[in-house]
Amino acid sequence: MTRAARQRFSIGYHLNSWDLTGQPLRPALEFLAAQGFGWFEILAFTSLSDQFARKYMQLGDLPPPGVTTDTDILRRYALLSEAQSDLGIKLSSLYVNATFINPNLWAYERDCLVALARLLKGFGAPVLVLGGGPSVASGNAHGAEDYKAFCRALEDIGRRTADLGIATVYHPHLDTFIERREQLDRMMDELDIRHAGLCIDPAHLVQTHSDPVDALKTYVSAVRYMHFKDSHVDDNLKGPERYAAFCELGAGVVDLPGLVDVLLDADYDGLAVVELDASQKTAEQSALESIEYLTGTLGLALAPGQG
């Protein structure tokens, strides 16, 4: 039986390649809809998420933070809403960072995350993707009590979003609380997966020399959302250079066939979103190359039942 015939999950595409480079989003959504995608993901871009990135992530020399008004934010979501109505391509999730373990910030972060979940409910989106938490490299403790506090925060959000019919997942990511496999194992020993699950992003794990296929096999029962992402790996890369190593599917070192087979064997029926931060080509060309790899090399379809 072909992979497409066994496939129960739909595939979406992340808007990062356009969004992070300041390109207009409506043409991007029109392009993705024309390729046959039914789902898209986008960054939430809250001020607290931006503060986290600036404080804890190794992103190089950044310009001063811009001022984003409530009108800017609402118009951004209006554009997504119009695309959903006009083009039939739906918001799958929002990705947002939080610190989670700073008691002086947590009430503010929690309220923002709950508000985003309510927004997702209005879009009919199924997932809230959380990232963040201070990394060891940023000089922050990662003791047993820190893991407990971190996991209790994830579970708190998960309980609140579950009331809205939305799954909360945590995304291990460079420059965050969970970067490497041993950290993921410690988190999963503590986390109550009835309330919060996982988003596995293989490109971030492989950059820390963690095996994403083995991580997915081990924790597939907790995986409620996937990123399909590829990367080159070079230990000489530092800071923002690591993010520039992300590449089109099939162009890096991630064992994507192995990942897909784990999902198929587990009858995974959630969403898998293709992501590339900033294309070294055009965003459209990178997307087309990843689509060709998905459908041609891996033998998948963008939606189940198409193969």
C-alpha positions as CSV (number, residue, x, y, z in Angstrom):
1,M,0.0,0.0,0.0
2,T,1.3,3.4,-0.9
3,R,2.1,6.1,1.7
4,A,-0.7,8.3,0.3
5,A,-3.2,5.4,0.6
6,R,-2.2,4.9,4.3
7,Q,-2.1,8.7,5.1
8,R,-4.6,10.0,7.6
9,F,-3.0,13.4,8.2
10,S,-3.4,16.7,6.3
11,I,-0.4,18.8,5.3
12,G,-0.3,22.6,5.7
13,Y,2.3,25.3,5.1
14,H,3.7,27.9,7.4
15,L,3.7,31.6,6.4
16,N,7.2,32.3,7.9
17,S,9.0,32.5,4.6
18,W,6.9,35.5,3.7
19,D,6.1,36.9,7.1
20,L,9.6,37.0,8.5
21,T,10.9,38.8,5.4
22,G,8.2,41.4,5.3
23,Q,6.3,40.2,2.3
24,P,2.6,40.6,1.9
25,L,0.5,37.8,3.2
26,R,-2.5,37.8,1.0
27,P,-0.6,36.8,-2.2
28,A,1.2,34.1,-0.1
29,L,-2.1,32.6,1.0
30,E,-3.4,32.8,-2.6
31,F,-0.3,30.9,-3.8
32,L,-0.6,28.2,-1.1
33,A,-4.3,27.7,-1.8
34,A,-3.6,27.4,-5.5
35,Q,-1.1,24.6,-4.7
36,G,-3.8,22.7,-2.9
37,F,-3.0,23.4,0.7
38,G,-6.0,23.5,3.0
39,W,-4.2,24.8,6.1
40,F,-1.6,27.4,7.1
41,E,0.2,28.4,10.3
42,I,1.5,31.8,11.4
43,L,3.3,33.4,14.3
44,A,1.2,35.2,16.8
45,F,3.6,38.1,17.2
46,T,2.6,39.2,20.7
47,S,4.8,41.7,22.5
48,L,5.6,39.2,25.3
49,S,6.6,36.6,22.7
50,D,8.9,39.2,21.1
51,Q,10.3,40.1,24.4
52,F,11.2,36.5,25.0
53,A,12.9,36.2,21.7
54,R,15.0,39.3,22.2
55,K,16.0,38.3,25.7
56,Y,16.7,34.6,25.4
57,M,17.2,33.7,21.7
58,Q,20.5,34.0,19.8
59,L,19.2,36.0,16.9
60,G,22.1,38.3,16.3
61,D,22.0,42.1,16.2
62,L,18.4,43.1,16.0
63,P,16.9,46.5,15.2
64,P,14.9,48.3,17.9
65,P,11.5,46.8,18.6
66,G,8.8,48.2,16.4
67,V,5.5,49.5,17.7
68,T,2.6,47.3,16.8
69,T,-0.8,48.8,17.5
70,D,-4.0,47.0,18.3
71,T,-5.2,48.2,14.9
72,D,-2.2,46.5,13.3
73,I,-2.9,43.2,15.1
74,L,-6.6,43.2,14.3
75,R,-6.0,44.0,10.6
76,R,-3.5,41.1,10.5
77,Y,-6.1,38.7,11.8
78,A,-8.8,40.2,9.5
79,L,-6.5,39.4,6.5
80,L,-6.3,35.8,7.7
81,S,-10.1,35.7,8.2
82,E,-10.7,37.1,4.7
83,A,-8.4,34.5,3.2
84,Q,-10.1,31.8,5.0
85,S,-13.5,32.9,3.7
86,D,-12.3,33.7,0.2
87,L,-9.8,31.0,-0.5
88,G,-10.9,28.1,1.7
89,I,-7.5,27.8,3.3
90,K,-7.8,27.6,7.1
91,L,-5.7,28.7,10.1
92,S,-4.3,25.6,11.7
93,S,-2.5,27.2,14.7
94,L,-0.7,30.1,16.1
95,Y,2.9,29.8,17.4
96,V,3.8,31.9,20.4
97,N,6.6,32.1,22.9
98,A,6.3,32.5,26.6
99,T,8.7,32.3,29.6
100,F,6.4,30.1,31.7
101,I,8.6,30.0,34.8
102,N,8.8,33.7,35.7
103,P,6.1,34.2,38.4
104,N,6.1,38.0,37.7
105,L,5.2,37.4,34.1
106,W,3.1,34.3,34.2
107,A,-0.3,35.9,34.8
108,Y,0.3,38.2,31.8
109,E,1.5,35.4,29.6
110,R,-1.4,33.1,30.7
111,D,-4.0,35.7,29.9
112,C,-2.5,36.4,26.4
113,L,-2.4,32.7,25.6
114,V,-6.0,32.2,26.7
115,A,-7.0,35.1,24.5
116,L,-5.2,33.7,21.6
117,A,-7.0,30.3,22.1
118,R,-10.3,32.1,22.0
119,L,-9.2,33.7,18.8
120,L,-8.2,30.3,17.4
121,K,-11.7,29.0,18.4
122,G,-13.2,31.7,16.2
123,F,-11.1,30.6,13.3
124,G,-12.0,27.0,13.8
125,A,-8.3,26.2,14.3
126,P,-7.5,23.0,16.3
127,V,-4.1,23.7,17.9
128,L,-2.2,26.3,20.0
129,V,1.6,25.9,19.5
130,L,3.7,27.0,22.5
131,G,7.4,27.6,22.4
132,G,9.9,29.2,24.7
133,G,11.0,28.9,28.3
134,P,14.6,30.1,29.1
135,S,17.4,27.9,27.8
136,V,20.3,26.6,29.7
137,A,22.6,28.5,27.4
138,S,21.0,31.7,28.4
139,G,22.2,31.1,32.0
140,N,19.0,29.8,33.5
141,A,18.6,26.9,35.9
142,H,17.1,23.7,34.7
143,G,16.6,21.8,38.0
144,A,13.8,19.5,39.0
145,E,11.7,22.3,40.3
146,D,12.1,24.3,37.1
147,Y,10.8,21.3,35.1
148,K,7.9,21.0,37.5
149,A,7.0,24.7,37.1
150,F,7.4,24.6,33.4
151,C,5.2,21.5,33.0
152,R,2.5,22.9,35.3
153,A,2.3,26.0,33.2
154,L,1.9,24.0,30.0
155,E,-0.8,21.9,31.7
156,D,-2.6,25.0,33.0
157,I,-2.9,26.4,29.4
158,G,-3.8,23.0,28.1
159,R,-6.7,22.7,30.5
160,R,-8.0,26.1,29.6
161,T,-7.7,25.5,25.8
162,A,-9.3,22.1,26.1
163,D,-12.5,23.8,27.3
164,L,-12.5,25.5,23.9
165,G,-11.8,22.3,22.0
166,I,-8.3,23.3,21.2
167,A,-5.2,21.2,21.8
168,T,-2.1,22.8,23.4
169,V,1.3,21.5,22.3
170,Y,4.8,22.4,23.1
171,H,7.4,22.8,20.4
172,P,11.0,22.0,21.3
173,H,13.1,24.7,19.6
174,L,16.6,26.1,19.5
175,D,17.3,28.7,22.3
176,T,14.4,27.5,24.5
177,F,13.8,25.4,27.6
178,I,13.7,22.2,25.6
179,E,16.3,22.0,22.9
180,R,17.9,18.6,23.2
181,R,16.6,15.0,23.5
182,E,17.7,14.6,27.2
183,Q,15.7,17.8,28.0
184,L,12.7,16.5,26.1
185,D,12.9,13.2,28.1
186,R,13.0,15.1,31.4
187,M,10.0,17.2,30.3
188,M,8.0,14.1,29.2
189,D,8.7,12.4,32.5
190,E,7.0,15.3,34.2
191,L,4.3,16.4,31.8
192,D,0.7,15.2,32.1
193,I,-0.1,14.6,28.4
194,R,-3.8,14.5,29.1
195,H,-3.5,18.3,29.2
196,A,-0.6,19.2,26.9
197,G,1.0,17.4,24.0
198,L,4.0,17.8,21.7
199,C,4.8,19.3,18.3
200,I,7.8,17.6,17.0
201,D,10.0,19.8,14.7
202,P,12.8,17.5,13.3
203,A,15.0,20.4,12.1
204,H,15.4,21.9,15.6
205,L,16.1,18.5,17.2
206,V,18.6,17.4,14.5
207,Q,20.6,20.6,15.0
208,T,21.3,19.5,18.6
209,H,22.3,16.1,17.3
210,S,19.1,14.6,18.7
211,D,17.4,11.9,16.6
212,P,14.0,13.2,15.7
213,V,12.8,9.8,14.3
214,D,13.6,8.1,17.6
215,A,12.0,11.0,19.6
216,L,8.8,10.7,17.5
217,K,8.7,6.9,18.0
218,T,9.1,7.3,21.7
219,Y,6.5,10.0,22.2
220,V,4.1,9.6,19.2
221,S,1.2,9.1,21.5
222,A,1.7,12.6,22.8
223,V,2.2,14.2,19.4
224,R,-0.9,16.2,18.4
225,Y,0.8,18.4,15.7
226,M,3.9,18.1,13.5
227,H,6.3,20.3,11.7
228,F,7.9,19.0,8.5
229,K,11.2,20.9,8.4
230,D,14.7,20.1,7.1
231,S,18.1,21.5,8.0
232,H,21.8,21.3,7.3
233,V,23.9,20.7,10.4
234,D,27.3,22.3,11.0
235,D,28.6,22.7,14.6
236,N,30.6,25.7,13.4
237,L,27.4,27.7,12.9
238,K,26.5,30.1,15.8
239,G,23.6,32.3,16.7
240,P,21.4,33.3,13.7
241,E,23.5,31.2,11.3
242,R,21.8,28.1,12.8
243,Y,18.4,29.4,11.6
244,A,19.8,30.1,8.2
245,A,20.7,26.4,7.9
246,F,17.1,25.5,7.6
247,C,16.3,24.4,4.1
248,E,13.7,22.9,1.7
249,L,12.5,19.4,2.5
250,G,14.9,16.8,1.2
251,A,17.8,19.2,1.0
252,G,19.1,18.7,4.5
253,V,19.9,15.8,6.8
254,V,16.6,15.1,8.5
255,D,15.3,11.5,7.9
256,L,11.9,12.6,6.6
257,P,11.0,9.2,5.2
258,G,11.6,7.7,8.7
259,L,9.5,10.4,10.3
260,V,6.6,9.9,7.9
261,D,6.7,6.1,8.4
262,V,6.4,6.5,12.1
263,L,3.3,8.8,11.6
264,L,1.8,6.3,9.2
265,D,2.4,3.3,11.5
266,A,0.8,5.2,14.4
267,D,-2.3,6.2,12.3
268,Y,-1.5,9.8,13.1
269,D,-4.6,11.9,11.9
270,G,-3.6,15.4,13.0
271,L,-1.9,18.1,11.0
272,A,1.7,18.3,9.6
273,V,2.8,21.8,8.6
274,V,5.8,22.4,6.3
275,E,8.0,25.2,7.6
276,L,11.0,27.2,6.4
277,D,11.9,30.4,8.2
278,A,13.5,32.5,5.4
279,S,14.1,31.1,2.0
280,Q,17.5,31.5,0.3
281,K,15.5,31.5,-2.9
282,T,12.0,32.9,-3.2
283,A,9.4,31.7,-0.8
284,E,7.4,30.3,-3.6
285,Q,10.3,28.4,-5.2
286,S,11.1,26.8,-1.8
287,A,7.5,25.8,-1.3
288,L,7.3,24.2,-4.7
289,E,10.5,22.2,-4.0
290,S,9.1,21.0,-0.7
291,I,5.8,20.1,-2.3
292,E,7.7,18.1,-5.0
293,Y,9.6,16.2,-2.3
294,L,6.5,15.5,-0.3
295,T,4.4,14.2,-3.2
296,G,7.1,12.9,-5.5
297,T,9.8,11.4,-3.3
298,L,7.8,10.6,-0.1
299,G,4.6,9.7,-2.0
300,L,2.3,11.7,0.2
301,A,-0.8,13.8,-0.6
302,L,-1.6,17.3,0.8
303,A,-4.8,15.8,2.2
304,P,-5.8,12.2,3.0
305,G,-7.8,10.5,0.4
306,Q,-6.0,12.1,-2.5
307,G,-3.6,9.3,-3.1
